[in-house]
Amino acid sequence: MNVSVAPFSGYKYNLFKSEEVFESAKVIGSGLATISLAGSGVGIGIVFAGLMVSISRNPFMTKQLFTYAILGFALTEAIALFGLMMAFLFLFAI
């Protein structure tokens, strides 16, 4: 009785095609890149929650505090746009 150590040594054991693996990796990568959108939503919520607290503590500085809040909103939203751009690059450019 001849028993080989590697049971699939005589076969071409290729379960997936390389194109299918590449396409699934692109979809998984773009899905992971969109996680930054959730973090950006939380960040924007924190910015405007801080604005509400600070306006309630000092209502005379409303204009200056709103300017700072818009700046924080823009910087936080930029992070989300970079994440979305990376997701689209993974899907369509690679």
Secondary structure, DSSP 8 states (H G I E B T S, - for coil): ----SSTTTTS----S-HHHHHHHHHHHHHHHHTHHHHHHHHHHHHHHHHHHHHHHH-GGGHHHHHHHHHHHHHHHHHHHHHHHHHHHIIIII-
